[in-house]
Amino acid sequence: MSRIEQRESAGRVRGKERELEVQFGGLGGFELRPTRLFVWRGQERSERQRVVSLGSPPRSLMIPRREREIHAGTVRVRSLGNPLMTIALAGVHAIRAARKG
């Protein structure tokens, strides 16, 4: 069984959109933000990244939050802000975009 490591940033981040990023080793990953979804294949994100807009322009966090990171084997999960709230807000934006389209 793989070991799980958790890290939390020492400082707090403000002025950045909340996010939840999951990387599956060399397979690829995704980053979910309330207004966008980034998906990529492979280890390198920059060249193979696709962006899906979920609606309105991004909004930055006004309340400072800590960035958290969890490693479990080859899987890495990084979040800024509460991950459940990020998923919920992205769901609301996606539903609104689907109703308009």
LOTI-219736 format. One record per residue (C-alpha): residue number from 1; residue in three letters; x, y, z. Coordinates in steps of 0.5 Angstrom, whole numbers. Layout:
# LOTI-219736
REC pos code    xx    yy    zz
REC NUM  ALA     X     Y     Z
...
This chain:
# LOTI-219736
REC pos code    xx    yy    zz
REC   1  MET     0     0     0
REC   2  SER     3     7    -2
REC   3  ARG     4    12     3
REC   4  ILE     0    18     4
REC   5  GLU     3    25     5
REC   6  GLN     0    32     6
REC   7  ARG     3    39     6
REC   8  GLU     0    45     7
REC   9  SER     3    52     5
REC  10  ALA     6    56    10
REC  11  GLY     3    63     8
REC  12  ARG    -4    64     5
REC  13  VAL    -6    66    -2
REC  14  ARG   -11    72    -4
REC  15  GLY   -13    74   -11
REC  16  LYS   -13    68   -14
REC  17  GLU   -19    63   -16
REC  18  ARG   -20    57   -12
REC  19  GLU   -18    51   -15
REC  20  LEU   -18    43   -15
REC  21  GLU   -12    40   -19
REC  22  VAL   -11    32   -19
REC  23  GLN    -5    29   -23
REC  24  PHE    -5    22   -25
REC  25  GLY     2    21   -25
REC  26  GLY     4    20   -33
REC  27  LEU    -3    19   -35
REC  28  GLY    -5    27   -35
REC  29  GLY   -10    30   -30
REC  30  PHE   -15    36   -29
REC  31  GLU   -16    42   -26
REC  32  LEU   -23    45   -24
REC  33  ARG   -24    52   -22
REC  34  PRO   -31    55   -21
REC  35  THR   -31    58   -28
REC  36  ARG   -26    53   -32
REC  37  LEU   -24    46   -33
REC  38  PHE   -17    45   -35
REC  39  VAL   -15    38   -38
REC  40  TRP    -9    35   -40
REC  41  ARG    -5    28   -42
REC  42  GLY     2    26   -40
REC  43  GLN     6    29   -35
REC  44  GLU     7    36   -38
REC  45  ARG     1    40   -38
REC  46  SER     3    46   -42
REC  47  GLU     3    43   -49
REC  48  ARG    -3    38   -48
REC  49  GLN    -8    42   -44
REC  50  ARG   -15    44   -46
REC  51  VAL   -19    49   -43
REC  52  VAL   -27    48   -42
REC  53  SER   -31    55   -40
REC  54  LEU   -36    54   -35
REC  55  GLY   -39    61   -36
REC  56  SER   -38    68   -33
REC  57  PRO   -31    71   -32
REC  58  PRO   -27    68   -26
REC  59  ARG   -27    71   -19
REC  60  SER   -21    72   -14
REC  61  LEU   -22    69    -7
REC  62  MET   -22    75    -3
REC  63  ILE   -21    71     4
REC  64  PRO   -14    69     4
REC  65  ARG   -14    61     4
REC  66  ARG    -8    56     5
REC  67  GLU    -6    52    -1
REC  68  ARG    -6    44     1
REC  69  GLU    -3    38    -3
REC  70  ILE    -4    31    -2
REC  71  HIS     1    25    -5
REC  72  ALA    -2    18    -5
REC  73  GLY     3    14   -10
REC  74  THR     3    17   -17
REC  75  VAL    -3    21   -15
REC  76  ARG    -3    28   -13
REC  77  VAL    -8    33   -11
REC  78  ARG    -8    40   -10
REC  79  SER   -13    45    -8
REC  80  LEU   -14    52    -6
REC  81  GLY   -20    53    -2
REC  82  ASN   -25    48     0
REC  83  PRO   -25    43    -5
REC  84  LEU   -32    41    -4
REC  85  MET   -34    48    -5
REC  86  THR   -30    49   -12
REC  87  ILE   -34    43   -14
REC  88  ALA   -41    46   -12
REC  89  LEU   -39    52   -15
REC  90  ALA   -37    49   -22
REC  91  GLY   -43    45   -22
REC  92  VAL   -47    51   -21
REC  93  HIS   -43    55   -27
REC  94  ALA   -44    49   -32
REC  95  ILE   -51    48   -31
REC  96  ARG   -52    55   -32
REC  97  ALA   -48    55   -38
REC  98  ALA   -52    49   -41
REC  99  ARG   -59    52   -40
REC 100  LYS   -56    58   -44
REC 101  GLY   -54    53   -49
